[in-house]
């Protein structure tokens, strides 16, 4: 039997303090299993929260860190028919992504659409999937409709811009730093505004008085409060994160007289309820956009698993210009 290096943890706390390298035994491949070599594994905010012990769903300890990864099939069992050697796949998230290799049941392994780069596949299942589902699951948006979002430079925010553009929707994107405005406009954003108290005064000029039916919030606090005031009668604000760690406030008048609705979205819940066919259909749609140049999510730095402390510290910096990822097999 061979072994595989992992980034594991057996208690919760500061990620760079509780994580450690571990050599785990790699079992032989069973007839209905495959062996996968991990190519890239992003460090997402939810991964940081999981190591901290603050995420909504925590694995039994000890555990291997990370849930999102792209790997390549390097060995298949004799009874496996739907996967092939050399295919890009997502290993089962429950096994942990921050590892060199994994042996997994073939029926729990999902193939990525053909024609994707390793970089595109590495981020397809979380950020673009979250963006696409929030744009379609809550409001029946038509071409020309407006969507507003905060933290527009985040991974999900960038995906929202690209998917909305492909659907003919118009995006209003809120950021905290002026230097991000030109960058997001180059990505395809229709409007980029600073997320401050002048927002309401700028909106009429931006929209021409057209209603905003959907707001996407991943910040909370004052930013979410400002978003609620931008919504039209019966508008919906969908919250999928809480970067500020502040609660959401909603004006009483907005709730009573404008019937503003607050909803939450967790892509992990969607994956739990979705069938394999639904997941693959979603990925095919996203893959088609990716092949046209969408989801050009920048990667700021790649780290080997042995440099997990530096990688985890880097991933927690607020002024990053792209994803921090593990590259387990350089």
Phi and psi in degrees as a GROMACS rama.xvg file:
@    title "Ramachandran Plot"
@    xaxis  label "Phi"
@    yaxis  label "Psi"
@TYPE xy
-95.9634  175.146  UNK-2
-122.768  164.403  UNK-3
-136.252  139.343  UNK-4
-81.5614  139.007  UNK-5
-131.413  165.013  UNK-6
-108.501  108.515  UNK-7
-116.682  172.772  UNK-8
-154.637  147.657  UNK-9
-124.704  4.10862  UNK-10
-152.457  168.412  UNK-11
-103.038  151.845  UNK-12
162.312  -154.887  UNK-13
-62.4  125.068  UNK-14
-51.2811  -45.1983  UNK-15
-71.0063  -13.3708  UNK-16
-96.6883  -30.4881  UNK-17
-93.6277  -17.6845  UNK-18
-77.0562  153.702  UNK-19
-157.091  155.49  UNK-20
-80.5333  144.009  UNK-21
-145.241  138.783  UNK-22
-93.7301  117.421  UNK-23
-110.289  146.819  UNK-24
-70.1662  133.803  UNK-25
-101.209  113.927  UNK-26
-70.789  163.88  UNK-27
-65.9899  150.945  UNK-28
-78.3399  121.786  UNK-29
-77.2889  171.325  UNK-30
-64.1693  -23.9895  UNK-31
-111.505  26.1556  UNK-32
-124.229  167.518  UNK-33
-135.047  154.508  UNK-34
-106.545  130.846  UNK-35
-120.635  132.895  UNK-36
-97.8826  121.506  UNK-37
-76.3066  129.528  UNK-38
-97.7732  -49.4093  UNK-39
-142.407  142.425  UNK-40
-140.312  104.379  UNK-41
-65.1183  155.843  UNK-42
-103.611  104.488  UNK-43
-94.7891  159.325  UNK-44
-54.5342  -36.1888  UNK-45
-65.4152  -30.5157  UNK-46
-67.0634  -41.7135  UNK-47
-61.34  -46.859  UNK-48
-62.4981  -35.0426  UNK-49
-65.2449  -44.7747  UNK-50
-64.7324  -33.8408  UNK-51
-70.8291  -23.2259  UNK-52
89.245  14.4162  UNK-53
-105.718  -1.51017  UNK-54
-79.8253  157.728  UNK-55
-65.6575  -31.1277  UNK-56
-125.487  119.16  UNK-57
-117.676  134.471  UNK-58
-73.8813  160.794  UNK-59
-67.9069  137.379  UNK-60
-92.8103  149.438  UNK-61
-72.8057  157.675  UNK-62
-143.743  161.329  UNK-63
-94.2101  137.009  UNK-64
-73.6121  162.197  UNK-65
84.1366  151.553  UNK-66
-129.195  -19.4556  UNK-67
-108.831  130.658  UNK-68
-160.725  158.875  UNK-69
-121.091  135.018  UNK-70
-135.427  172.445  UNK-71
-119.942  135.577  UNK-72
-70.2506  125.218  UNK-73
-115.482  -11.295  UNK-74
-157.926  139.014  UNK-75
-127.705  149.261  UNK-76
-74.8739  163.302  UNK-77
-65.3541  -23.1779  UNK-78
-99.5116  3.93511  UNK-79
-84.5378  123.752  UNK-80
-114.535  -25.4031  UNK-81
-93.603  -4.83746  UNK-82
-125.667  157.569  UNK-83
-140.249  156.473  UNK-84
-61.3739  135.363  UNK-85
93.7846  -5.86015  UNK-86
-81.1063  139.742  UNK-87
-80.0188  129.43  UNK-88
-141.538  163.63  UNK-89
-102.108  120.977  UNK-90
-66.6458  159.027  UNK-91
-57.2103  121.057  UNK-92
-57.1089  -31.2437  UNK-93
-64.3396  -19.1995  UNK-94
-80.3964  -15.2576  UNK-95
90.9988  133.657  UNK-96
-96.7063  -21.4773  UNK-97
-85.6652  77.6464  UNK-98
-155.613  162.282  UNK-99
-77.8825  -44.6098  UNK-100
-144.363  160.978  UNK-101
-150.893  144.284  UNK-102
-103.835  126.508  UNK-103
-138.348  155.269  UNK-104
-64.6858  130.775  UNK-105
-61.4586  -32.6546  UNK-106
-74.9723  -6.77289  UNK-107
-105.148  2.16746  UNK-108
-98.9786  131.313  UNK-109
-109.059  128.704  UNK-110
-81.0903  139.939  UNK-111
-79.8137  155.346  UNK-112
-58.5536  149.469  UNK-113
-69.9321  153.588  UNK-114
87.7907  6.32657  UNK-115
-93.5051  148.969  UNK-116
-77.062  163.729  UNK-117
-59.0503  -39.0096  UNK-118
-65.2323  -41.3484  UNK-119
-67.044  -44.1108  UNK-120
-64.5581  -33.0293  UNK-121
-62.4245  -26.0698  UNK-122
-116.552  4.82806  UNK-123
-68.9504  -38.5693  UNK-124
-79.7474  -14.7558  UNK-125
-112.834  -68.4827  UNK-126
-67.3433  -55.4106  UNK-127
-61.4486  -37.9151  UNK-128
-63.2999  -43.8842  UNK-129
-59.481  -46.4473  UNK-130
-61.7762  -49.2262  UNK-131
-63.2125  -42.8661  UNK-132
-68.1056  -38.3166  UNK-133
-67.5869  -29.9861  UNK-134
-77.3285  -12.2957  UNK-135
-123.909  -20.2565  UNK-136
-88.3235  -15.8425  UNK-137
-114.728  -37.729  UNK-138
-132.926  138.631  UNK-139
-82.7321  85.7146  UNK-140
-84.1973  142.606  UNK-141
-112.946  156.723  UNK-142
-51.643  133.799  UNK-143
97.4826  -15.9345  UNK-144
-70.8181  153.92  UNK-145
-96.2007  143.517  UNK-146
-127.553  137.382  UNK-147
-119.903  143.271  UNK-148
-146.509  150.189  UNK-149
-100.05  171.481  UNK-150
48.0523  47.6155  UNK-151
-67.8872  -14.7243  UNK-152
-88.9955  1.14634  UNK-153
-73.1032  173.003  UNK-154
-60.8256  -45.536  UNK-155
-66.6953  -41.6642  UNK-156
-58.7866  -42.5769  UNK-157
-65.4482  -38.7677  UNK-158
-66.0551  -38.0067  UNK-159
-58.2956  -44.489  UNK-160
-58.5559  -46.5801  UNK-161
-72.8925  -40.3376  UNK-162
-70.1912  -41.691  UNK-163
-60.4976  -42.2841  UNK-164
-60.5305  -42.7165  UNK-165
-65.2013  -27.2457  UNK-166
-93.0294  -0.987536  UNK-167
81.2666  15.0387  UNK-168
-87.89  156.74  UNK-169
-106.579  132.712  UNK-170
-109.75  139.802  UNK-171
-113.363  118.758  UNK-172
-117.82  124.274  UNK-173
-102.116  133.323  UNK-174
-136.384  166.561  UNK-175
-101.686  -12.7174  UNK-176
-126.176  133.422  UNK-177
-62.2277  -31.2468  UNK-178
-67.1477  -12.7858  UNK-179
-84.1005  -14.6568  UNK-180
-61.6719  -52.4181  UNK-181
-64.3117  -37.3719  UNK-182
-62.2339  -45.0305  UNK-183
-73.7772  -32.5718  UNK-184
-65.1731  -37.5373  UNK-185
-64.7491  -26.4198  UNK-186
-76.2721  -21.0446  UNK-187
125.324  4.98761  UNK-188
-65.3174  136.412  UNK-189
-75.2694  -44.1721  UNK-190
-140.738  137.703  UNK-191
-129.113  122.046  UNK-192
-127.026  154.758  UNK-193
-73.5128  139.721  UNK-194
-85.9815  82.7704  UNK-195
-144.41  -173.335  UNK-196
-72.9187  -4.30494  UNK-197
-86.7908  -1.01165  UNK-198
-56.0653  -49.7196  UNK-199
-61.0565  -31.5608  UNK-200
-74.8279  -22.0983  UNK-201
-90.5714  -19.4046  UNK-202
-66.2615  -41.0518  UNK-203
-60.4069  -39.2359  UNK-204
-64.4707  -37.283  UNK-205
-72.8146  -44.5983  UNK-206
-94.2751  -14.8042  UNK-207
65.7863  23.1543  UNK-208
88.5861  -0.26022  UNK-209
-67.9889  145.763  UNK-210
-72.0544  150.774  UNK-211
-110.135  115.786  UNK-212
-94.7892  -20.9182  UNK-213
-137.106  130.405  UNK-214
-123.885  139.103  UNK-215
-115.117  122.672  UNK-216
-121.381  126.228  UNK-217
-128.846  13.6018  UNK-218
-109.595  -49.1457  UNK-219
82.6431  -168.557  UNK-220
57.2733  -140.682  UNK-221
-64.3212  -34.0676  UNK-222
-62.8484  -45.4738  UNK-223
-64.6793  -38.4973  UNK-224
-59.1652  -43.1826  UNK-225
-64.5215  -38.3941  UNK-226
-60.2409  -39.071  UNK-227
-62.0041  -31.5598  UNK-228
-73.8915  -15.5389  UNK-229
-85.1316  -13.2751  UNK-230
-79.436  147.046  UNK-231
-78.1493  175.139  UNK-232
-52.1744  125.663  UNK-233
75.45  8.84707  UNK-234
-65.0703  159.738  UNK-235
-121.649  131.771  UNK-236
-107.196  121.856  UNK-237
-102.369  124.199  UNK-238
-105.534  128.772  UNK-239
-128.034  5.79011  UNK-240
-165.634  172.636  UNK-241
-144.809  61.8343  UNK-242
-58.1525  -35.9467  UNK-243
-78.4221  -13.266  UNK-244
59.1902  28.0665  UNK-245
-113.953  146.944  UNK-246
-69.2242  162.449  UNK-247
-88.2923  133.44  UNK-248
-111.217  146.802  UNK-249
-137.171  126.265  UNK-250
-60.7709  136.389  UNK-251
-58.7088  -41.0848  UNK-252
-62.0174  -37.0525  UNK-253
-64.0367  -38.5305  UNK-254
-70.1728  -41.2999  UNK-255
-80.3899  -51.5012  UNK-256
-92.8351  -23.7168  UNK-257
-109.543  -4.52239  UNK-258
54.4654  40.5631  UNK-259
-65.0962  138.362  UNK-260
-114.665  141.343  UNK-261
-113.13  127.366  UNK-262
-130.337  159.031  UNK-263
-118.007  154.272  UNK-264
-140.106  133.786  UNK-265
-133.808  111.512  UNK-266
-63.7543  -28.3334  UNK-267
-60.5795  -40.7165  UNK-268
-62.7702  -41.516  UNK-269
-60.9031  -45.4099  UNK-270
-62.1433  -35.4869  UNK-271
-65.0162  -35.9968  UNK-272
-87.9926  -24.6362  UNK-273
-75.1074  149.301  UNK-274
-79.7879  164.39  UNK-275
-57.2944  -39.9198  UNK-276
-64.8722  -40.1042  UNK-277
-63.9739  -41.1967  UNK-278
-64.1888  -48.0495  UNK-279
-66.0193  -33.1208  UNK-280
-65.4691  -44.3763  UNK-281
-60.1184  -45.6726  UNK-282
-65.3359  -34.5343  UNK-283
-64.2116  -41.2438  UNK-284
-62.536  -46.0835  UNK-285
-67.2587  -36.6311  UNK-286
-63.1118  -38.0299  UNK-287
-62.3254  -40.2562  UNK-288
-67.4816  -40.7925  UNK-289
-61.8341  -40.1579  UNK-290
-66.0397  -20.7688  UNK-291
-89.6086  2.55295  UNK-292
107.768  4.53189  UNK-293
-77.6086  168.493  UNK-294
60.1575  46.5282  UNK-295
-83.1259  57.4688  UNK-296
-69.2703  118.886  UNK-297
-68.5927  141.494  UNK-298
-104.802  115.938  UNK-299
-75.511  -40.2896  UNK-300
-159.898  144.715  UNK-301
-107.767  136.569  UNK-302
-123.944  142.983  UNK-303
-71.7265  161.447  UNK-304
-61.954  -28.2935  UNK-305
-69.441  -17.5897  UNK-306
-103.265  41.0469  UNK-307
-65.0143  -34.1895  UNK-308
-62.3929  -48.3731  UNK-309
-63.2745  -39.9118  UNK-310
-64.9458  -43.9667  UNK-311
-69.4517  -37.7728  UNK-312
-64.4232  -42.684  UNK-313
-63.1149  -40.6685  UNK-314
-66.0019  -19.9619  UNK-315
-93.1276  -0.428002  UNK-316
-75.7287  137.231  UNK-317
-81.7217  -19.7381  UNK-318
-103.593  28.7621  UNK-319
-68.8636  155.942  UNK-320
-105.233  10.7645  UNK-321
175.305  -177.102  UNK-322
-71.0211  147.971  UNK-323
-103.278  127.16  UNK-324
-132.13  151.562  UNK-325
-87.6613  137.707  UNK-326
-118.081  88.187  UNK-327
-65.5521  -26.6052  UNK-328
-126.698  75.7907  UNK-329
